[in-house]
Amino acid sequence: MKTNLNFVMAATILLLAAGCSVVKPGYNAMRWKPLSKGLVTDKIYSNGVVWHWPWNGVVGYNMQWQTYNENVSILTEDELHIDLTVSVTLRPVASELPQLELEVGKDYYNKVIKPEFMSLVRNVFSTYKYTMVSPKSPEIESAILTRLMMLTKGKHIEFNNVTVKHIEYPVVVTSAVDKKLAVQQAIEQKEYELKIAEKNAEIQRVLAKGQRDAQQIIDAGLTQRYLQFKALEVQDKLTSSPNTKFFFVPIGKDGLPVILDTHDK
């Protein structure tokens, strides 16, 4: 009797375990009855436990924004091959989840979105020259997103954004850009050196002008009377010396007293 009871309890536990499904956070789910009407579309379950018979189940979808990255080789308007990494972020429309499951299924990205997305990336980029690919990336992203939404309208998917994540130019282009940058840097260095030289020359001109102006002021102050006055000061100091042996000629050719040293003569 006890054995039978244990068996019944174990069977009940197994039945209960098999008869429930857990919907994880961020997911939505619908009941699935394979032996009767199939997908039950009248109710969508969010995170939590869904009870059902063991032979039934649930179909769950991730409702969070999901990003898909694609590596694409494109040809620009000027016929240059460029490798890109482009991403698209999307998720199912919650209210249209039953239609998505019935019409497309869980592999909706590969079946519906990816073919259109890859084609649009190539088509849109082909209208731009390679020099404009990077500067015009926001414009390109917007154009791809707008057209992708139009082409997949009614497919029960909503989009958040399209992003150009990486642009890889051919070696010939990167080498040319490097050379151009090197030349530009050399030019900028020469221009900088020229400005420094011009500044130094300007400083020298200012200094020379200052010295010239100072000399002119000094020259203007050395009048004949001033020089005679200074000569008389010297004469006075010499005559006051006890050992002086000088003769003074009153006026020289330049109007100044002439001092003759007769010492030891």
C-alpha positions in Angstrom: 0.0 0.0 0.0 2.8 2.4 0.9 4.6 1.5 -2.3 1.6 2.4 -4.3 1.2 5.7 -2.5 4.8 6.6 -3.2 4.4 5.7 -6.9 1.3 7.9 -7.1 3.1 10.8 -5.5 6.1 10.4 -7.8 3.8 10.2 -10.8 2.0 13.3 -9.6 5.2 15.2 -9.2 6.4 14.2 -12.6 3.1 15.2 -14.1 3.2 18.6 -12.5 6.8 19.2 -13.5 6.0 18.2 -17.1 2.9 20.3 -17.0 4.4 23.7 -16.4 6.7 26.0 -18.3 8.6 29.0 -17.0 8.6 32.2 -19.1 11.8 34.0 -18.4 12.0 37.7 -17.9 12.2 39.6 -21.1 10.2 36.8 -23.0 6.6 36.4 -24.0 5.0 33.0 -24.7 1.9 31.4 -26.1 0.3 28.0 -25.4 1.0 25.3 -27.9 -1.4 22.3 -28.2 0.0 19.9 -30.9 -2.7 17.3 -30.5 -5.6 19.7 -30.9 -5.7 23.3 -32.3 -2.0 24.0 -32.3 -1.0 27.6 -31.3 -3.4 29.3 -28.9 -3.5 32.9 -30.0 -6.0 34.4 -27.6 -3.6 35.0 -24.8 0.1 36.0 -24.5 2.0 35.2 -21.3 4.8 37.3 -19.9 7.4 36.1 -17.3 6.1 33.6 -14.9 4.8 30.0 -14.8 2.3 28.7 -17.4 0.5 25.5 -16.5 -0.6 23.0 -19.1 -1.0 19.3 -19.8 2.3 17.4 -20.2 1.7 16.8 -23.9 1.2 20.5 -24.5 3.8 23.3 -24.2 4.5 26.9 -24.9 6.3 28.9 -27.6 8.5 31.7 -26.3 10.0 34.7 -27.9 12.7 37.1 -26.7 11.0 40.5 -26.6 14.2 42.5 -25.8 16.0 44.6 -28.4 18.4 42.3 -30.2 21.3 43.5 -32.4 22.5 41.5 -35.4 25.9 42.3 -36.9 26.6 41.7 -40.6 29.9 41.9 -42.5 29.2 43.3 -45.9 31.5 44.0 -48.9 30.1 46.9 -50.9 31.1 48.8 -54.0 31.0 52.6 -53.8 29.8 55.0 -56.5 33.4 55.5 -57.6 33.8 51.7 -57.8 35.9 51.1 -54.7 35.5 47.9 -52.7 35.0 48.5 -49.0 34.3 46.0 -46.2 31.8 47.1 -43.6 30.4 45.9 -40.3 26.7 47.0 -40.1 24.2 46.2 -37.4 20.5 46.4 -37.0 18.6 46.3 -33.7 15.1 45.0 -33.6 12.5 42.9 -31.7 9.1 41.3 -32.3 5.9 43.5 -32.0 4.4 42.1 -28.7 0.8 42.5 -29.9 1.5 40.7 -33.1 3.4 37.7 -31.7 0.8 35.1 -32.7 0.9 36.3 -36.3 4.7 36.2 -36.3 4.8 32.6 -35.1 2.2 31.5 -37.6 3.5 33.4 -40.7 7.3 33.4 -40.1 8.5 31.6 -37.0 11.3 32.1 -34.6 13.9 32.4 -37.3 12.3 35.6 -38.5 15.6 37.5 -38.8 17.2 35.1 -41.3 14.0 34.5 -43.2 12.6 38.0 -43.5 15.0 40.7 -42.3 18.5 39.7 -43.3 18.0 39.4 -47.0 16.4 42.8 -47.2 18.9 44.3 -44.9 22.0 43.1 -46.8 20.5 44.2 -50.1 19.7 47.7 -48.8 23.2 48.1 -47.3 24.8 47.4 -50.7 22.3 49.6 -52.6 22.5 52.6 -50.4 26.3 52.6 -50.1 26.6 52.3 -53.8 25.2 55.9 -54.2 28.1 57.4 -52.2 31.7 58.0 -53.1 34.2 56.4 -50.8 35.4 59.7 -49.4 31.8 60.4 -48.2 31.1 57.0 -46.6 32.5 57.9 -43.2 31.3 61.6 -43.0 27.8 60.6 -44.3 27.4 57.5 -42.0 24.5 59.0 -40.0 22.7 59.9 -43.2 23.3 56.4 -44.7 22.1 54.7 -41.5 18.9 56.7 -41.5 18.3 55.9 -45.2 18.8 52.1 -44.7 16.5 52.1 -41.6 13.7 54.0 -43.3 13.7 51.7 -46.3 14.1 48.6 -44.3 11.0 49.5 -42.2 9.1 50.1 -45.5 10.1 46.8 -47.0 9.3 44.7 -43.9 6.1 46.4 -43.1 3.5 43.9 -41.9 6.2 41.3 -40.9 5.5 41.9 -37.2 8.9 43.3 -36.4 9.9 46.8 -35.0 13.3 48.4 -35.4 15.4 50.6 -33.1 18.4 51.6 -35.3 20.9 50.7 -37.9 24.6 51.4 -37.2 27.7 51.4 -39.3 30.2 50.0 -36.8 33.3 49.5 -38.8 34.7 50.7 -42.2 37.7 49.0 -43.6 39.2 50.7 -46.7 41.6 49.0 -49.1 45.3 49.3 -48.5 45.8 51.6 -51.4 43.4 54.1 -49.9 44.8 53.9 -46.4 48.4 54.3 -47.7 47.3 57.4 -49.7 45.7 58.9 -46.7 48.8 58.2 -44.6 51.0 60.0 -47.2 48.6 62.9 -47.4 48.5 63.3 -43.6 52.3 63.1 -43.5 52.6 65.8 -46.1 50.0 67.9 -44.4 51.9 67.6 -41.1 55.2 68.6 -42.7 53.5 71.7 -44.2 52.0 72.6 -40.9 55.5 72.2 -39.2 57.1 74.5 -41.8 54.3 77.0 -41.4 54.9 76.9 -37.6 58.6 77.4 -38.1 58.0 80.3 -40.5 55.8 82.0 -37.9 58.4 81.6 -35.2 61.1 83.0 -37.6 58.8 86.0 -38.4 58.2 86.6 -34.7 62.0 86.5 -34.0 62.6 88.9 -36.8 59.9 91.2 -35.5 61.5 91.1 -32.0 64.9 92.0 -33.5 63.4 94.9 -35.4 61.7 96.2 -32.2 65.0 95.9 -30.3 67.0 97.6 -33.0 64.4 100.4 -33.2 64.6 100.8 -29.4 68.4 101.0 -29.5 68.2 103.5 -32.4 65.7 105.7 -30.6 67.7 105.6 -27.4 70.9 106.6 -29.3 69.0 109.5 -30.9 67.9 110.7 -27.6 71.4 110.5 -26.2 72.8 112.3 -29.3 70.2 115.0 -29.0 71.2 115.6 -25.4 75.0 116.0 -26.1 74.9 119.7 -27.0 78.1 121.7 -27.3 77.4 123.6 -24.1 76.8 120.3 -22.2 80.1 118.9 -23.4 81.9 122.1 -22.4 80.4 121.8 -19.0 81.5 118.2 -18.5 85.0 119.2 -19.7 85.2 122.0 -17.1 84.2 119.4 -14.4 87.1 117.3 -15.4 89.4 120.3 -15.4 88.3 121.2 -12.0 89.0 117.7 -10.6 92.5 117.6 -12.2 93.5 121.0 -10.8 92.5 120.0 -7.3 94.9 117.1 -7.4 98.3 117.9 -5.6 100.3 116.0 -8.1 98.8 117.5 -11.2 101.1 118.3 -14.0 98.7 119.4 -16.7 98.6 122.4 -19.0 95.2 123.6 -20.2 94.8 125.2 -23.6 91.6 127.3 -23.1 89.8 126.3 -26.3 90.5 123.5 -28.7 89.2 123.2 -32.3 86.0 121.7 -31.1 85.4 124.4 -28.6 86.5 122.3 -25.6 89.5 122.9 -23.3 92.6 120.9 -24.3 94.4 119.0 -21.6 98.2 118.4 -22.0 99.9 115.8 -19.8 103.5 116.8 -19.1 104.2 114.2 -16.5 107.7 112.7 -16.7 108.5 114.8 -19.7 
